[in-house]
Amino acid sequence: MKNNHDDFDGFTIKIFLDEDGDYLAHFIELPNVSAFGPTPAEALIELKTAWELMKECYQEDNVPVPQVSARELNDVLFNVPVDPQLYHRLADEAAKAGMSLNALVEQKLAGTISIDKRP
């Protein structure tokens, strides 16, 4: 499933496997907006539906729909589990380059994809 960031209005999504073996997807900034699914992709589909329904409720109640702050849009966390050996190789490379591990990984990711800079 292609995850379009715009489907979630810029909110940060966390997905994890719960104790019952289902995947839970929720917004970090709005933890009360969540959904379950048997796979991460299905949890995201359900989260999109839940978010659309929540926005409809806000609009029906004449309440402003929550927005991600500019700071949150510019300071997104991206957590990826990696093999410990890869982690240590990247950490060593970052130390030798005199930069943080996060800066090194961001540099590597930016060099491998084209980023659409929207105004």
N, C-alpha and C positions, 0 to 999 in steps of 0.2 A: 504494500500500500504506500502510495506517495503521500507523505505528510507535508501539507502546505502550511507553513508557519502562520499565514494569514487566516487560516481556518480558526485559529485560536487567539486572534487579535493580539499577538505578541506575548502572551502569557507563557511562562516557563512550565513545561510539563515534566512530571516525575512519574515513572512507571516502575512498579516493583511487583514481585511475586509474593502474594500473601500466604499466611499459614494454611489456607484451604486449597492452595494450588491454583488460584485464579490471579490474573494480573489486574492490578489496580492502577489506573491512570488518574492523576489529579493535577490541578494547577498549584504550583508552589505558593503563588501570591494569593490564591483563593482556594484554600484546602477544602472548602465545603462543596466545590464543584469537582465531582469525581465520577468514575464509572469503572465497571469490571468487565473482563472478557477472558476467554480461555487462552488467548494469545495476546501479545503486546499490540499487534495491529488491530485486533478486534476491540481491545480496550480503548484504543485511540478513536476508532469509529464511534463507539458508545460515548466517549468523552465529547466528541464533536456534537453529537445529538443532544447530550445533556447541556452543553454550553449554549446551543441555539435555543433550547427551551428556557434556560435561565434568562437569556437576553429578552425573550418574549415576555417573561414574567416581569422583568424590570420595566419594560416599555408599557405593559398593561397597567402597572402600578404607578406610572409616571415618575419612576425613579431612574436617575442616570445610570447607564450601564458602566460598571467599573472599567477603568482604563489602566494600562500599564504606564507607569511614570517614565519620563525620558531617561532617568538614571537607570531604571530596570532594563529598558530597551538597549542601553549601551553597555550593560554590565551583566551579560548572560552567562550563567554557569553551564558547563557541558561536561558531565561526568561519564566516563567510559571505563568499564572494567577492562584491564589488560593483564596479560600474562606477567608474572613477577619478573621474569628475565627481561622482557621488553621494557618494563618499567625501569629496571636498574640500568639498562643500556641507555635509555633516554635521559635518565637522571645524570649519568656519567657524562654524556654528551653536553647536557646543559651546564654542568659544573665546569667542564673544560672550556665552554664558550663564554663563561662568566654571566650566564643568564638564568632566570628561573625556569623550572620545568614547564610551567604553564606557558611562558613566553616562547620557549622552544617548540612546544607542540602547536601553539597557535601559528607560529611562523611556518612550520611544516605543513599544516593544514591549508593555510592561505596560499602556499606555493603549489598545491596540487589541485585546487579548484578555482573556478572563476567566481568572484563574488559580485553580485548585483548590488551596487550602491545606489539605493533609492533615496531621493531627497526627503 
